Every structure is written in C-alpha cells, then in structure tokens.
Amino acid sequence: MKRNEIWLVNLDPTIGAEIRKTRPCVIISNDAVGVLPLKVIAPLTDFKERYRAVPWMVVVEPDADNNLTKPSVVDLFQVRCLSEERLIRKTGKLSIQPQISMSKALKVVFGLS
C-alpha cells in the first residue's frame, strides 16, 4: 500500500454528505509517515463536466497504469484517514500529472501557500 496507488476501498458506513460505498480511492499519505495501520485516502467519483472548474477535483483519464474504465475525478475535499482493513485490493497507480494536480488541490483545501 503505497502513495499514489489506487485501491478499491469500502467507505461505509458514512454519515451525512460523506462520499459512500465501495469505490476506487487514491492513497495520498506519505509512505514514510505513520506507525499505525492507517492510510490517508481521497476517493474517486464519476467525471462530470462541471467538476473541471472545481479546484479540489482532479480529473483522471483512464490509462493502462490506473486501470480506470471511465473518466473520473479525485475529490480532495473528501480526504480521510482509514484503517488499512478497508482497502480491498489494488487496482492501479496514478501517472505523474494527476499527482501534481492533487498536490495543488490539497493546498486549496487546506489553505496552504
């Protein structure tokens, strides 16, 4: 379980507007940080054209590395820390461009310069 890998993750149970169900998620935590069996993830959801203008949504097109079947977005406003037990199986890995875009989106979400 490494940073920038895409895993199928069971996000249930959830409360309120938290993104739910079993879905692909990107591991965003630093591999060198943490001693507990936890990972910080960001979920992927289906692409909608209106998401292009949202600064915390990162568009990811399907490719041979990520193994996605359709255009998706990483929702960096739905970042959360989860037990590794919720991660079901690795499905792919992000290419470099979405990784760069995710770093910028996280700065927006957390108000970092």
C-alpha positions as a printed NumPy array, in Angstrom:
array([[  0.   ,   0.   ,   0.   ],
       [  1.908,   2.978,  -1.343],
       [  1.271,   6.632,  -2.086],
       [ -0.455,   7.297,  -5.443],
       [ -1.748,   3.748,  -5.745],
       [ -5.439,   3.318,  -6.486],
       [ -7.261,   0.837,  -4.273],
       [-10.84 ,  -0.349,  -4.099],
       [-11.971,   0.838,  -0.654],
       [-15.058,   0.19 ,   1.461],
       [-16.083,   3.654,   2.69 ],
       [-19.254,   2.533,   4.504],
       [-20.652,   3.315,   6.98 ],
       [-20.811,   7.051,   6.367],
       [-22.721,   9.996,   7.818],
       [-24.31 ,  12.956,   6.036],
       [-22.581,  14.139,   2.856],
       [-19.542,  11.855,   3.201],
       [-18.877,  10.005,  -0.051],
       [-20.033,   6.428,   0.363],
       [-19.972,   2.871,  -0.946],
       [-17.078,   0.749,  -2.147],
       [-15.137,   2.757,  -4.73 ],
       [-11.642,   3.449,  -6.037],
       [ -9.536,   5.725,  -3.841],
       [ -6.025,   7.136,  -4.129],
       [ -3.612,   6.742,  -1.223],
       [ -2.268,  10.237,  -0.518],
       [ -0.397,   9.708,   2.75 ],
       [  3.395,   9.815,   2.782],
       [  4.81 ,   6.275,   2.834],
       [  7.406,   7.315,   5.441],
       [  4.852,   8.7  ,   7.921],
       [  2.78 ,   6.835,  10.473],
       [  3.152,   3.769,  12.64 ],
       [ -0.488,   2.689,  12.827],
       [ -2.127,   0.558,  10.095],
       [ -3.889,   3.598,   8.613],
       [ -3.837,   5.335,   5.224],
       [ -4.983,   8.798,   4.186],
       [ -7.06 ,   8.445,   1.023],
       [ -9.016,  10.546,  -1.448],
       [-11.977,   8.926,  -3.221],
       [-12.599,   8.873,  -6.946],
       [-16.013,   9.521,  -8.435],
       [-17.511,   9.695, -11.926],
       [-16.436,  12.683, -14.012],
       [-18.957,  15.429, -14.688],
       [-18.058,  18.413, -16.884],
       [-18.874,  20.881, -14.074],
       [-16.063,  19.364, -11.968],
       [-13.385,  20.825, -14.298],
       [-13.857,  24.239, -12.652],
       [-13.77 ,  22.915,  -9.067],
       [-10.27 ,  23.487,  -7.614],
       [-10.303,  20.43 ,  -5.327],
       [-11.409,  17.987,  -8.056],
       [ -8.626,  16.42 , -10.147],
       [ -9.597,  14.861, -13.468],
       [ -8.112,  11.429, -14.173],
       [ -8.459,   9.894, -17.634],
       [ -8.343,   6.097, -17.937],
       [ -4.962,   4.636, -18.909],
       [ -3.001,   1.392, -18.675],
       [ -1.488,   2.344, -15.295],
       [ -4.596,   3.453, -13.413],
       [ -6.889,   0.782, -14.92 ],
       [ -9.918,   3.057, -14.652],
       [-12.745,   2.224, -17.046],
       [-14.085,   5.775, -17.434],
       [-13.054,   9.391, -16.828],
       [-13.071,  10.095, -13.098],
       [-12.152,  12.777, -10.592],
       [-10.249,  12.583,  -7.326],
       [-12.274,  14.528,  -4.737],
       [ -9.675,  16.138,  -2.468],
       [-12.389,  17.706,  -0.293],
       [-13.346,  14.183,   0.842],
       [ -9.894,  13.223,   2.169],
       [ -9.98 ,  10.899,   5.161],
       [ -7.864,   8.566,   7.236],
       [ -8.942,   4.914,   7.21 ],
       [ -7.892,   1.572,   8.589],
       [ -5.928,  -0.485,   6.076],
       [ -8.598,  -3.152,   6.632],
       [-10.965,  -1.049,   4.472],
       [ -8.624,  -1.337,   1.474],
       [ -9.801,  -4.334,  -0.534],
       [ -7.399,  -4.599,  -3.481],
       [ -5.006,  -2.536,  -5.552],
       [ -6.413,  -1.606,  -8.946],
       [ -3.787,   0.74 , -10.378],
       [ -1.496,   3.733,  -9.929],
       [ -1.77 ,   7.403, -10.867],
       [  0.505,   8.886, -13.501],
       [  2.578,  11.965, -12.663],
       [  0.235,  14.709, -13.946],
       [ -2.697,  13.868, -11.635],
       [ -0.204,  13.609,  -8.755],
       [  0.969,  17.18 ,  -9.417],
       [ -2.618,  18.406,  -9.718],
       [ -3.551,  16.661,  -6.454],
       [ -0.752,  18.464,  -4.596],
       [ -2.129,  21.797,  -5.829],
       [ -5.701,  20.82 ,  -4.927],
       [ -4.667,  19.839,  -1.395],
       [ -3.121,  23.286,  -0.944],
       [ -6.504,  24.792,  -1.835],
       [ -8.403,  22.501,   0.548],
       [ -6.057,  23.146,   3.484],
       [ -5.367,  26.811,   2.718],
       [ -1.628,  26.303,   2.258],
       [  0.588,  28.632,   0.214]])
